[in-house]
Amino acid sequence: MTETLAEAVSRRRTFAIIAHPDAGKTTLTEKLLLFGGAIQLAGEVKAKKDRIQTRSDWMKIERERGISVVTSVMTFEYNGNVFNILDTPGHEDFADDTYRTLTAVDAAVMVIDAAKGIEPRTLKLFEVCRLRDIPIITFVNKMDRESRDTFEILDEVEQKLALDTAPVTWPVGQSKTFCGSYHLSDGTFRGSDTQVQPTKVDDASIVARNLPENDRAAFIEELELAREACRPFDREAFLEGHLTPVFFGSALRNFGVRDLINALGDFAPPPRDQVADVRKVHASEDKMTAFVFKIQANMDPNHRDRIAFARVCSGMLERGMKVRLARTGKTIGLSAPQFFFASQRQLADTAYAGDVVGIPNHGTLRIGDTLTEGEALVFEGVPNFAPEILRRVRLEDAMKAKKLKEALQQMAEEGVVQLFSPEDGSPAIVGVVGALQLDVLKERLSVEYGLPVSFEMSRFSVCRWVSSDSAAELDKFVTQRRGDIARDLDGDPVFLAQDSFSLRYEAERYPAIKMVAIKEYHVSKA
C-alpha cells in the first residue's frame, strides 16, 4: 500500500542531543544508533587501537580529543518511525554551529550527568531551546557512577530551568548497585537494554530483590514517594515546553537507552510548522520547501566536496527536481540529494518534511538559504553572533596566499570562522567565538588544504555590524572610519574596535549609526 504524504510526515522525528561536554552525549548517540538497529556495534569516544571509534565523531580532531566539534547528522528507521539525529557540539566554543542546528529540529534530548547535574553549557543550550519552544526530553546519564540523590536532581532541573519534571522511569539502585530502571506508569522493570522485553512487575518489593539487602527498604520507600509526589507525564504540557519527561540510565553500560528511543517515537512531535516572512508553512503541504542550516566542506577530502545540509519543511523532495533559490531567484537542480550517517552517505530518492538531506554544491548555497518549488518566501533567518576573538592568519609559505584566501572563504561559508576583509586592503581577519575554533581551523587548513598556518594578534578585539536608517550617514561613517571598517562574507560593513571603551566612545560620537552584536541571516528575495 502506497504511503500518503501526511503518513510519511507523521512518521518523522527530528531531534538534537544537547549537553555539557563530558555528560555522555556522543556515547548516548552511539547507543541510540545501536538499539535503533542502525549499527551492529557501538563505538567508543576515546577508543584504543583494537576498538571501534564513534561514528558521529568522524573528524580527526574529534577522535583525538574525544569531543564533538561539528554537527553530525544521522538518519535511520526504527519501530515504524524515521529518526533524524543531530549530534551537536557540546563545547561553548562552537555555539554558532549548535544554535544553527537547533533551528532545524522539532525536539531535543537533554543529557545530564547524574553527579554534576545542570552545568553551565546545559543551561545555555536549554535557554536556546526555550527561545524556540523546543520540547525537551531529559536523560540523566551515568547512574552507574557516584551520583546525586534522585530527588535532588529533579529539584535542580525544576529550579534552574523553571521546567516541570515528570519522571517516566526510576533508577533501581545507584552507583555500584545500579541495575536498571522501573517504569512508573506501566509497572515494568528493565535491566540492561540487551533484554528484548522488560519484565512486568506487580510489586516494588520484587524489583528490590535486584538490590543488596540493605538497600531494598530505601528503594521501596523512595519509589512510593516518587509515585505520590512526582507529576504524571502530560504530553500537551511537554509539547508546549512546560514539562520534561525524565529517564534514568547509563549509556555506556546499556541502561535506559531503549526506553528513551521508544519515548522519542511516542512523545516527540512530528515535523512542526515553520515560520516564513510571508506566512506559516505547514509540514503537510504538497509543495516542497526547505532551508539550509549548515554547510560542511571536505567531508570527503579526496573529492573536495561541499555539502549543504537542508531541513525539509514541507512536501516531498525528490531527486532530480528543480527548485527556486530565494536569495537569487534562480532555479537549481537537485541531482544528488543525500541522506547521512555521520560521514557516510547514500542517495536520497525522496525525502519528506522533517528529513535532513545533504545537497552537494560548489558554493551555490549559503547558510540561511530557502529552497521552494517556485513560491517567493523566505524562512526566518538564523542569528550570526559577533566573534569574541579576532586574529590574523600567518601563512608560512607566502606563495600559497591565493590558496589560503580560497580556503578561508570556504571555511567562512561553512561557518567554521567568520571572515572580515578590511576596507584599507590589509590582510583578512578571522573571528571566532572560542579559542578551540582556532585549533579546528588550523588543523583543517593543514590536513585538508596543505596549508600550515599560525595566528597573530590583531589590534582589534571587538567587532559590531553597523547600519543606519540614513544611507548618507552610513557612508559618512564608513568613509571617516575607513581604517576600522571591514566587510563580512555578505559584504555588510563591520566596525572593528580596539576595546569596549572605544566601541562605546564611537557609538556616542555617531548616534545615527546602529552597532549590533547579532546579525540575522537575511536573505532578500529576488
KEZA-410418 format. One record per residue (C-alpha): residue number from 1; residue in three letters; x, z, y. Coordinates in steps of 0.25 Angstrom, whole numbers. Example, Ala and Ser with C-alpha at 12.3 -4.5 7.8 and 13.67 -1.06 7.14 Angstrom:
ATOM num residu     x     z     y
ATOM   1    ala    49    31   -18
ATOM   2    ser    55    29    -4
REM end
This chain:
ATOM num residu     x     z     y
ATOM   1    met     0     0     0
ATOM   2    thr     6    -4    13
ATOM   3    glu     9     7    23
ATOM   4    thr     2     7    37
ATOM   5    leu    10     9    50
ATOM   6    ala     3    22    52
ATOM   7    glu     6    27    38
ATOM   8    ala    21    23    39
ATOM   9    val    22    30    53
ATOM  10    ser    15    43    48
ATOM  11    arg    26    44    37
ATOM  12    arg    38    45    47
ATOM  13    arg    45    58    50
ATOM  14    thr    56    56    61
ATOM  15    phe    63    69    64
ATOM  16    ala    76    74    69
ATOM  17    ile    84    86    64
ATOM  18    ile    89    95    75
ATOM  19    ala    98   107    74
ATOM  20    his   110   115    80
ATOM  21    pro   124   110    74
ATOM  22    asp   126   116    60
ATOM  23    ala   112   120    58
ATOM  24    gly   112   111    46
ATOM  25    lys   105    99    52
ATOM  26    thr   113    88    45
ATOM  27    thr   112    95    31
ATOM  28    leu    97    96    33
ATOM  29    thr    96    81    36
ATOM  30    glu   104    78    23
ATOM  31    lys    95    87    15
ATOM  32    leu    82    81    21
ATOM  33    leu    88    67    16
ATOM  34    leu    91    73     2
ATOM  35    phe    78    79     0
ATOM  36    gly    71    67     6
ATOM  37    gly    77    59    -5
ATOM  38    ala    85    50     5
ATOM  39    ile    99    54     0
ATOM  40    gln   104    59   -14
ATOM  41    leu   114    69   -10
ATOM  42    ala   115    77     4
ATOM  43    gly   128    77    11
ATOM  44    glu   135    88    18
ATOM  45    val   138    89    33
ATOM  46    lys   153    92    30
ATOM  47    ala   156    86    16
ATOM  48    lys   169    87     9
ATOM  49    lys   174    74     2
ATOM  50    asp   166    75   -10
ATOM  51    arg   153    78    -4
ATOM  52    ile   143    69     3
ATOM  53    gln   142    70    18
ATOM  54    thr   129    69    26
ATOM  55    arg   122    56    29
ATOM  56    ser   117    60    42
ATOM  57    asp   131    63    48
ATOM  58    trp   137    49    46
ATOM  59    met   147    48    57
ATOM  60    lys   162    52    54
ATOM  61    ile   162    63    65
ATOM  62    glu   149    69    60
ATOM  63    arg   155    70    46
ATOM  64    glu   168    77    51
ATOM  65    arg   161    87    60
ATOM  66    gly   149    90    52
ATOM  67    ile   139    87    63
ATOM  68    ser   129    76    67
ATOM  69    val   133    68    80
ATOM  70    val   123    57    79
ATOM  71    thr   109    56    75
ATOM  72    ser   107    51    61
ATOM  73    val    94    44    56
ATOM  74    met    89    45    42
ATOM  75    thr    77    39    36
ATOM  76    phe    71    42    23
ATOM  77    glu    57    43    16
ATOM  78    tyr    52    56     9
ATOM  79    asn    39    60     3
ATOM  80    gly    32    49    10
ATOM  81    asn    38    51    24
ATOM  82    val    49    43    31
ATOM  83    phe    59    53    37
ATOM  84    asn    68    49    49
ATOM  85    ile    78    60    51
ATOM  86    leu    87    60    63
ATOM  87    asp    98    70    61
ATOM  88    thr   103    73    76
ATOM  89    pro   116    79    81
ATOM  90    gly   115    94    82
ATOM  91    his   127    95    91
ATOM  92    glu   123    97   106
ATOM  93    asp   134    86   110
ATOM  94    phe   124    76   104
ATOM  95    ala   112    80   112
ATOM  96    asp   109    66   117
ATOM  97    asp   108    60   103
ATOM  98    thr    99    71    98
ATOM  99    tyr    90    70   109
ATOM 100    arg    88    55   108
ATOM 101    thr    85    57    93
ATOM 102    leu    74    67    96
ATOM 103    thr    67    57   103
ATOM 104    ala    65    49    90
ATOM 105    val    60    60    81
ATOM 106    asp    46    66    79
ATOM 107    ala    50    79    73
ATOM 108    ala    63    88    71
ATOM 109    val    69    97    61
ATOM 110    met    76   109    68
ATOM 111    val    87   115    59
ATOM 112    ile    90   129    62
ATOM 113    asp   102   137    56
ATOM 114    ala    96   150    49
ATOM 115    ala   107   158    54
ATOM 116    lys   109   153    68
ATOM 117    gly    94   150    72
ATOM 118    ile    91   142    84
ATOM 119    glu   104   137    90
ATOM 120    pro   107   130   104
ATOM 121    arg   106   116    99
ATOM 122    thr    94   118    91
ATOM 123    leu    87   124   103
ATOM 124    lys    91   112   112
ATOM 125    leu    86   102   101
ATOM 126    phe    73   109   100
ATOM 127    glu    71   108   115
ATOM 128    val    73    93   114
ATOM 129    cys    63    92   102
ATOM 130    arg    53   101   111
ATOM 131    leu    54    91   122
ATOM 132    arg    50    80   113
ATOM 133    asp    39    88   106
ATOM 134    ile    46    86    92
ATOM 135    pro    41    95    81
ATOM 136    ile    51   103    74
ATOM 137    ile    53   108    60
ATOM 138    thr    63   119    59
ATOM 139    phe    72   121    47
ATOM 140    val    80   134    46
ATOM 141    asn    93   130    39
ATOM 142    lys   104   137    31
ATOM 143    met    95   148    26
ATOM 144    asp   105   150    14
ATOM 145    arg   115   156    24
ATOM 146    glu   115   168    32
ATOM 147    ser   103   167    41
ATOM 148    arg    94   174    51
ATOM 149    asp    81   181    48
ATOM 150    thr    70   170    45
ATOM 151    phe    60   176    55
ATOM 152    glu    71   177    66
ATOM 153    ile    74   162    64
ATOM 154    leu    59   159    66
ATOM 155    asp    58   168    78
ATOM 156    glu    70   161    85
ATOM 157    val    64   148    83
ATOM 158    glu    51   153    90
ATOM 159    gln    58   160   101
ATOM 160    lys    69   150   105
ATOM 161    leu    61   137   102
ATOM 162    ala    48   142   106
ATOM 163    leu    43   136    94
ATOM 164    asp    33   142    83
ATOM 165    thr    38   143    69
ATOM 166    ala    31   141    56
ATOM 167    pro    40   143    44
ATOM 168    val    35   134    33
ATOM 169    thr    46   139    23
ATOM 170    trp    52   153    22
ATOM 171    pro    66   156    17
ATOM 172    val    68   163     3
ATOM 173    gly    80   171     6
ATOM 174    gln    91   169    16
ATOM 175    ser   106   167    15
ATOM 176    lys   111   169     1
ATOM 177    thr    97   172    -4
ATOM 178    phe    90   160     2
ATOM 179    cys    84   152   -10
ATOM 180    gly    73   143    -4
ATOM 181    ser    60   143     5
ATOM 182    tyr    46   148     3
ATOM 183    his    35   138     9
ATOM 184    leu    26   147    17
ATOM 185    ser    13   138    16
ATOM 186    asp    13   133     2
ATOM 187    gly    20   145    -5
ATOM 188    thr    31   137   -11
ATOM 189    phe    46   141   -13
ATOM 190    arg    57   131   -13
ATOM 191    gly    71   134   -17
ATOM 192    ser    81   122   -16
ATOM 193    asp    76   109   -11
ATOM 194    thr    80   103   -24
ATOM 195    gln    68   109   -30
ATOM 196    val    57    98   -32
ATOM 197    gln    45   107   -29
ATOM 198    pro    44   120   -22
ATOM 199    thr    39   132   -30
ATOM 200    lys    25   137   -28
ATOM 201    val    25   152   -25
ATOM 202    asp    13   161   -24
ATOM 203    asp    21   174   -21
ATOM 204    ala    32   177   -11
ATOM 205    ser    38   187   -22
ATOM 206    ile    40   175   -31
ATOM 207    val    48   168   -20
ATOM 208    ala    56   181   -18
ATOM 209    arg    61   180   -32
ATOM 210    asn    71   170   -28
ATOM 211    leu    78   180   -19
ATOM 212    pro    87   192   -23
ATOM 213    glu    78   204   -25
ATOM 214    asn    82   212   -13
ATOM 215    asp    77   200    -4
ATOM 216    arg    64   198   -11
ATOM 217    ala    55   208    -3
ATOM 218    ala    61   204    10
ATOM 219    phe    57   189     7
ATOM 220    ile    43   192     3
ATOM 221    glu    41   201    16
ATOM 222    glu    47   190    25
ATOM 223    leu    38   179    18
ATOM 224    glu    26   187    20
ATOM 225    leu    29   190    35
ATOM 226    ala    32   175    37
ATOM 227    arg    18   171    31
ATOM 228    glu    12   181    41
ATOM 229    ala    20   179    53
ATOM 230    cys    24   165    54
ATOM 231    arg    15   154    59
ATOM 232    pro    10   143    49
ATOM 233    phe    14   129    51
ATOM 234    asp     5   121    61
ATOM 235    arg     9   106    61
ATOM 236    glu     2   104    74
ATOM 237    ala    10   114    81
ATOM 238    phe    22   108    74
ATOM 239    leu    19    94    79
ATOM 240    glu    17   100    93
ATOM 241    gly    31   106    93
ATOM 242    his    26   121    94
ATOM 243    leu    29   125    80
ATOM 244    thr    40   122    70
ATOM 245    pro    39   124    55
ATOM 246    val    51   131    49
ATOM 247    phe    59   128    36
ATOM 248    phe    70   137    30
ATOM 249    gly    81   131    21
ATOM 250    ser    95   127    19
ATOM 251    ala    98   112    20
ATOM 252    leu   112   114    13
ATOM 253    arg   106   121     1
ATOM 254    asn    94   112     0
ATOM 255    phe    83   122     4
ATOM 256    gly    71   119    13
ATOM 257    val    74   105    16
ATOM 258    arg    63    99     7
ATOM 259    asp    53   108    14
ATOM 260    leu    58   102    27
ATOM 261    ile    57    88    23
ATOM 262    asn    43    90    18
ATOM 263    ala    39    97    31
ATOM 264    leu    44    85    39
ATOM 265    gly    35    76    31
ATOM 266    asp    23    85    32
ATOM 267    phe    25    91    46
ATOM 268    ala    33    81    55
ATOM 269    pro    25    71    63
ATOM 270    pro    25    57    60
ATOM 271    pro    30    48    72
ATOM 272    arg    25    52    85
ATOM 273    asp    20    44    97
ATOM 274    gln    31    41   107
ATOM 275    val    30    40   122
ATOM 276    ala    34    28   129
ATOM 277    asp    34    24   144
ATOM 278    val    20    17   144
ATOM 279    arg    13    24   132
ATOM 280    lys    14    33   120
ATOM 281    val    18    25   107
ATOM 282    his    10    29    95
ATOM 283    ala    18    29    82
ATOM 284    ser     7    21    74
ATOM 285    glu     7    10    84
ATOM 286    asp     8    -4    78
ATOM 287    lys    19    -9    87
ATOM 288    met    33    -5    85
ATOM 289    thr    40     4    96
ATOM 290    ala    54    11    95
ATOM 291    phe    65    17   103
ATOM 292    val    80    19   102
ATOM 293    phe    85    33   102
ATOM 294    lys    99    31    97
ATOM 295    ile   110    21    96
ATOM 296    gln   121    22    85
ATOM 297    ala   133    13    85
ATOM 298    asn   143    11    74
ATOM 299    met   135    17    62
ATOM 300    asp   142     7    54
ATOM 301    pro   155     5    62
ATOM 302    asn   159    -7    53
ATOM 303    his   148   -15    60
ATOM 304    arg   148    -9    74
ATOM 305    asp   133    -7    73
ATOM 306    arg   124    -1    83
ATOM 307    ile   110     5    79
ATOM 308    ala    99     9    88
ATOM 309    phe    90    20    82
ATOM 310    ala    76    18    85
ATOM 311    arg    64    26    83
ATOM 312    val    51    18    79
ATOM 313    cys    40    24    88
ATOM 314    ser    28    15    83
ATOM 315    gly    24     4    74
ATOM 316    met    34    -3    64
ATOM 317    leu    48    -8    66
ATOM 318    glu    51   -20    57
ATOM 319    arg    64   -27    54
ATOM 320    gly    65   -40    62
ATOM 321    met    55   -36    72
ATOM 322    lys    57   -40    87
ATOM 323    val    55   -28    97
ATOM 324    arg    56   -27   112
ATOM 325    leu    67   -18   118
ATOM 326    ala    60   -11   130
ATOM 327    arg    73   -10   138
ATOM 328    thr    76   -25   139
ATOM 329    gly    62   -31   135
ATOM 330    lys    70   -40   125
ATOM 331    thr    66   -42   111
ATOM 332    ile    75   -38   100
ATOM 333    gly    74   -39    85
ATOM 334    leu    75   -28    75
ATOM 335    ser    82   -36    64
ATOM 336    ala    88   -24    56
ATOM 337    pro    82   -10    59
ATOM 338    gln    88     0    50
ATOM 339    phe    84    14    44
ATOM 340    phe    95    24    44
ATOM 341    phe   100    35    35
ATOM 342    ala   111    40    44
ATOM 343    ser   122    29    44
ATOM 344    gln   115    21    32
ATOM 345    arg   104    11    35
ATOM 346    gln    94     2    30
ATOM 347    leu    86    -9    36
ATOM 348    ala    72    -5    41
ATOM 349    asp    62   -16    38
ATOM 350    thr    51    -7    44
ATOM 351    ala    51     6    52
ATOM 352    tyr    39    14    57
ATOM 353    ala    37    23    69
ATOM 354    gly    45    35    67
ATOM 355    asp    57    28    60
ATOM 356    val    71    27    66
ATOM 357    val    77    14    64
ATOM 358    gly    91     8    68
ATOM 359    ile    92    -5    75
ATOM 360    pro   105   -12    75
ATOM 361    asn   109   -18    89
ATOM 362    his   121   -21    97
ATOM 363    gly   117   -14   110
ATOM 364    thr   103   -19   112
ATOM 365    leu    96    -6   110
ATOM 366    arg    99     7   118
ATOM 367    ile    94    21   117
ATOM 368    gly    80    23   122
ATOM 369    asp    76     8   120
ATOM 370    thr    62     5   116
ATOM 371    leu    58    -6   106
ATOM 372    thr    44   -11   105
ATOM 373    glu    36   -23    99
ATOM 374    gly    34   -28   113
ATOM 375    glu    28   -17   121
ATOM 376    ala    34   -13   134
ATOM 377    leu    36     2   132
ATOM 378    val    48    12   133
ATOM 379    phe    49    25   125
ATOM 380    glu    53    37   133
ATOM 381    gly    68    37   134
ATOM 382    val    78    47   129
ATOM 383    pro    85    56   139
ATOM 384    asn   100    54   141
ATOM 385    phe   108    67   145
ATOM 386    ala   119    67   155
ATOM 387    pro   132    70   147
ATOM 388    glu   139    83   149
ATOM 389    ile   153    77   146
ATOM 390    leu   159    65   153
ATOM 391    arg   172    59   148
ATOM 392    arg   181    46   150
ATOM 393    val   185    39   137
ATOM 394    arg   200    37   136
ATOM 395    leu   204    25   127
ATOM 396    glu   217    26   120
ATOM 397    asp   218    10   120
ATOM 398    ala   215     4   133
ATOM 399    met   214   -10   127
ATOM 400    lys   201    -5   120
ATOM 401    ala   194    -2   133
ATOM 402    lys   183   -12   131
ATOM 403    lys   180    -8   117
ATOM 404    leu   179     7   122
ATOM 405    lys   169     2   132
ATOM 406    glu   160    -5   122
ATOM 407    ala   161     7   113
ATOM 408    leu   157    17   123
ATOM 409    gln   146     8   127
ATOM 410    gln   141     9   113
ATOM 411    met   143    24   111
ATOM 412    ala   135    26   124
ATOM 413    glu   124    17   120
ATOM 414    glu   123    25   107
ATOM 415    gly   122    38   114
ATOM 416    val   135    44   110
ATOM 417    val   140    45   124
ATOM 418    gln   135    41   138
ATOM 419    leu   144    31   145
ATOM 420    phe   146    31   160
ATOM 421    ser   152    19   168
ATOM 422    pro   158    24   181
ATOM 423    glu   154    15   193
ATOM 424    asp   168    15   198
ATOM 425    gly   173     8   186
ATOM 426    ser   181    20   180
ATOM 427    pro   181    22   165
ATOM 428    ala   168    25   158
ATOM 429    ile   164    40   156
ATOM 430    val   157    45   143
ATOM 431    gly   147    56   144
ATOM 432    val   143    65   132
ATOM 433    val   134    78   130
ATOM 434    gly   144    85   122
ATOM 435    ala   159    84   118
ATOM 436    leu   156    81   104
ATOM 437    gln   151    68   108
ATOM 438    leu   165    64   114
ATOM 439    asp   170    67   100
ATOM 440    val   160    58    94
ATOM 441    leu   163    47   104
ATOM 442    lys   178    48   101
ATOM 443    glu   176    47    86
ATOM 444    arg   167    35    87
ATOM 445    leu   175    27    96
ATOM 446    ser   187    29    87
ATOM 447    val   180    27    74
ATOM 448    glu   170    16    78
ATOM 449    tyr   178     9    89
ATOM 450    gly   192    12    86
ATOM 451    leu   194    18   100
ATOM 452    pro   201    31   101
ATOM 453    val   198    38   114
ATOM 454    ser   199    51   121
ATOM 455    phe   191    57   133
ATOM 456    glu   195    60   147
ATOM 457    met   189    70   156
ATOM 458    ser   180    63   167
ATOM 459    arg   180    68   181
ATOM 460    phe   165    69   179
ATOM 461    ser   157    80   171
ATOM 462    val   143    77   175
ATOM 463    cys   134    65   176
ATOM 464    arg   120    62   180
ATOM 465    trp   111    50   181
ATOM 466    val   108    46   195
ATOM 467    ser    95    39   200
ATOM 468    ser    87    39   213
ATOM 469    asp    73    35   218
ATOM 470    ser    81    26   228
ATOM 471    ala    89    15   223
ATOM 472    ala    97    15   236
ATOM 473    glu   100    30   235
ATOM 474    leu   105    28   221
ATOM 475    asp   114    16   225
ATOM 476    lys   120    24   236
ATOM 477    phe   123    36   227
ATOM 478    val   130    27   217
ATOM 479    thr   138    20   227
ATOM 480    gln   142    32   234
ATOM 481    arg   146    40   222
ATOM 482    arg   151    28   214
ATOM 483    gly   163    35   208
ATOM 484    asp   154    45   202
ATOM 485    ile   144    35   197
ATOM 486    ala   143    29   183
ATOM 487    arg   133    21   175
ATOM 488    asp   128    25   161
ATOM 489    leu   125    16   150
ATOM 490    asp   112    11   156
ATOM 491    gly   119     8   170
ATOM 492    asp   112    20   176
ATOM 493    pro   120    28   187
ATOM 494    val   126    41   183
ATOM 495    phe   133    51   193
ATOM 496    leu   145    58   188
ATOM 497    ala   149    71   194
ATOM 498    gln   161    80   192
ATOM 499    asp   153    92   190
ATOM 500    ser   139    98   192
ATOM 501    phe   143   103   206
ATOM 502    ser   146    88   210
ATOM 503    leu   133    84   204
ATOM 504    arg   125    93   212
ATOM 505    tyr   132    90   225
ATOM 506    glu   130    75   223
ATOM 507    ala   115    77   219
ATOM 508    glu   113    85   232
ATOM 509    arg   120    74   240
ATOM 510    tyr   111    63   235
ATOM 511    pro    97    69   233
ATOM 512    ala    91    55   231
ATOM 513    ile    99    54   218
ATOM 514    lys    94    59   205
ATOM 515    met   104    65   196
ATOM 516    val    99    67   182
ATOM 517    ala   105    72   169
ATOM 518    ile    95    66   160
ATOM 519    lys    93    51   159
ATOM 520    glu    81    45   152
ATOM 521    tyr    84    33   143
ATOM 522    his    75    24   151
ATOM 523    val    73    10   146
ATOM 524    ser    66     1   156
ATOM 525    lys    56    -9   151
ATOM 526    ala    60   -24   153
REM end
